[in-house]
Amino acid sequence: TGGDIYRIENELDKIKLYSNDKQREILNELKYDESTDLYKISTFALSEAILKRNTLVISDYLQHINVADIDPFSLVGLLVSNYKKILFINFNSGLTAEQLKMTPKQINAIKYYYKNISESTVVNSLKFLTGLDRQIKLGNLDMPKKELIEFIICSLLNF
């Protein structure tokens, strides 16, 4: 937390949600873990790691998934949005920056960072995510948060 009192308070509020035994376990794990700033682990950061296929970052996040503030439903929505942008921008949809409601700088960043993602990977990822989103909305998925996030990541890395 870098000594930031507000971040310390925020992290303690999260830990207080667990039983006393689990709180001790979390604190002991964090006491010796200097490598990961849990404040930086977010749905947005995880989605970026997935899109970039950064398995080191993903692995690090998964080790802390139980204490991180990542919502699987938000992750699905964010990934769908980002894969659509990649599809529209990198595969000649003919849409303009205005139509995509993006700045030229954002479009150039997507072209640069995601230039190596194949069209089939983007299309298969979108099919998977929209199907998953439908199942979630219908209430057909009854999985714990950690397992659902792991399922999403493993599925997307296989495309």
C-alpha positions as CSV (number, residue, x, y, z in Angstrom):
1,T,0.0,0.0,0.0
2,G,3.0,2.3,0.1
3,G,2.0,3.7,3.5
4,D,-1.1,5.3,2.0
5,I,-3.6,5.3,4.9
6,Y,-6.6,5.2,2.6
7,R,-5.3,2.2,0.7
8,I,-4.5,0.4,4.0
9,E,-8.0,1.1,5.2
10,N,-9.5,-0.1,1.9
11,E,-7.5,-3.4,2.0
12,L,-8.3,-4.0,5.7
13,D,-12.0,-3.6,4.9
14,K,-11.7,-6.3,2.3
15,I,-9.9,-8.6,4.6
16,K,-12.5,-8.1,7.4
17,L,-15.0,-9.8,5.2
18,Y,-13.3,-13.2,5.9
19,S,-13.4,-15.3,9.1
20,N,-10.6,-14.7,11.7
21,D,-8.7,-17.8,10.6
22,K,-8.9,-16.8,6.9
23,Q,-7.8,-13.2,7.8
24,R,-4.7,-14.6,9.5
25,E,-3.9,-16.7,6.5
26,I,-4.3,-13.8,4.1
27,L,-2.2,-11.5,6.3
28,N,0.6,-14.1,6.6
29,E,0.6,-14.7,2.9
30,L,0.8,-10.9,2.2
31,K,3.4,-10.3,4.9
32,Y,6.1,-12.1,2.8
33,D,4.8,-11.2,-0.6
34,E,6.5,-8.1,-1.9
35,S,5.9,-8.9,-5.6
36,T,2.2,-8.1,-6.0
37,D,0.4,-4.9,-5.2
38,L,-3.2,-6.2,-4.8
39,Y,-4.5,-2.6,-5.3
40,K,-3.3,-2.9,-8.9
41,I,-5.2,-6.2,-9.5
42,S,-8.4,-5.1,-11.1
43,T,-10.9,-6.4,-13.6
44,F,-9.4,-4.0,-16.1
45,A,-5.8,-5.0,-15.4
46,L,-6.7,-8.7,-15.7
47,S,-8.6,-8.2,-19.0
48,E,-5.5,-6.4,-20.4
49,A,-3.3,-9.3,-19.4
50,I,-5.7,-11.8,-21.0
51,L,-5.8,-9.8,-24.2
52,K,-2.0,-9.5,-24.3
53,R,-1.8,-13.2,-23.3
54,N,0.7,-12.3,-20.6
55,T,0.7,-15.6,-18.7
56,L,3.1,-14.4,-16.1
57,V,0.8,-11.6,-15.0
58,I,-2.3,-13.8,-15.3
59,S,-0.6,-16.5,-13.1
60,D,0.3,-13.9,-10.5
61,Y,-3.2,-12.5,-10.4
62,L,-4.7,-16.0,-10.1
63,Q,-2.6,-16.6,-7.0
64,H,-4.3,-13.7,-5.4
65,I,-7.8,-14.1,-6.9
66,N,-9.5,-14.8,-3.6
67,V,-8.5,-11.4,-2.1
68,A,-8.6,-9.4,-5.3
69,D,-11.6,-7.3,-6.2
70,I,-12.3,-8.9,-9.6
71,D,-15.9,-9.6,-10.7
72,P,-16.2,-12.3,-13.3
73,F,-19.3,-10.8,-14.8
74,S,-17.6,-7.4,-15.3
75,L,-14.6,-9.3,-16.7
76,V,-16.8,-10.9,-19.4
77,G,-18.4,-7.6,-20.3
78,L,-15.0,-5.8,-20.5
79,L,-13.5,-8.5,-22.6
80,V,-16.5,-8.5,-25.0
81,S,-16.1,-4.8,-25.4
82,N,-12.3,-5.0,-26.0
83,Y,-12.5,-7.9,-28.4
84,K,-15.1,-6.0,-30.4
85,K,-12.8,-3.0,-30.6
86,I,-10.0,-5.2,-31.8
87,L,-12.2,-6.8,-34.4
88,F,-13.6,-3.5,-35.7
89,I,-10.2,-1.7,-35.8
90,N,-7.8,-4.4,-36.8
91,F,-9.8,-6.3,-39.4
92,N,-11.0,-3.5,-41.7
93,S,-14.6,-2.9,-40.6
94,G,-14.5,0.5,-42.3
95,L,-15.8,2.2,-39.1
96,T,-14.4,5.6,-38.3
97,A,-13.1,6.9,-35.0
98,E,-16.3,8.9,-34.5
99,Q,-18.5,5.8,-35.2
100,L,-16.4,3.8,-32.7
101,K,-16.5,6.7,-30.2
102,M,-12.8,6.5,-29.8
103,T,-9.9,8.9,-30.4
104,P,-7.4,8.3,-33.1
105,K,-4.8,7.8,-30.3
106,Q,-6.9,4.9,-28.8
107,I,-7.3,3.4,-32.3
108,N,-3.6,3.5,-32.9
109,A,-2.9,1.9,-29.5
110,I,-5.3,-1.0,-30.3
111,K,-3.6,-1.4,-33.7
112,Y,-0.2,-1.5,-32.0
113,Y,-0.8,-3.6,-28.9
114,Y,-3.1,-6.2,-30.5
115,K,-1.6,-6.5,-34.0
116,N,-0.6,-10.1,-33.4
117,I,-4.1,-11.4,-32.5
118,S,-5.5,-13.3,-35.4
119,E,-9.0,-12.7,-36.6
120,S,-10.1,-16.3,-35.8
121,T,-8.9,-15.8,-32.2
122,V,-10.9,-12.6,-31.9
123,V,-14.0,-14.2,-33.4
124,N,-13.8,-17.4,-31.4
125,S,-13.2,-15.4,-28.2
126,L,-16.3,-13.3,-28.9
127,K,-18.4,-16.3,-29.6
128,F,-17.3,-17.9,-26.4
129,L,-17.8,-14.7,-24.3
130,T,-21.2,-13.8,-25.7
131,G,-22.3,-17.4,-25.1
132,L,-21.0,-17.3,-21.6
133,D,-22.6,-13.9,-21.0
134,R,-25.9,-15.4,-22.1
135,Q,-25.5,-18.3,-19.7
136,I,-24.7,-16.0,-16.9
137,K,-27.7,-13.8,-17.5
138,L,-30.0,-16.9,-17.7
139,G,-28.6,-18.0,-14.4
140,N,-27.3,-21.3,-15.8
141,L,-23.8,-20.8,-14.3
142,D,-23.4,-21.7,-10.7
143,M,-19.7,-21.6,-10.2
144,P,-17.6,-20.0,-7.5
145,K,-15.9,-16.8,-8.5
146,K,-12.4,-18.2,-8.7
147,E,-13.4,-21.2,-10.8
148,L,-15.4,-19.0,-13.2
149,I,-12.5,-16.6,-13.7
150,E,-10.1,-19.6,-14.2
151,F,-12.5,-21.1,-16.7
152,I,-12.8,-17.8,-18.6
153,I,-9.0,-17.4,-18.8
154,C,-8.2,-21.0,-19.7
155,S,-10.9,-21.0,-22.4
156,L,-9.6,-17.7,-24.0
157,L,-6.0,-18.7,-23.9
158,N,-6.9,-21.8,-25.9
159,F,-8.1,-19.8,-28.9
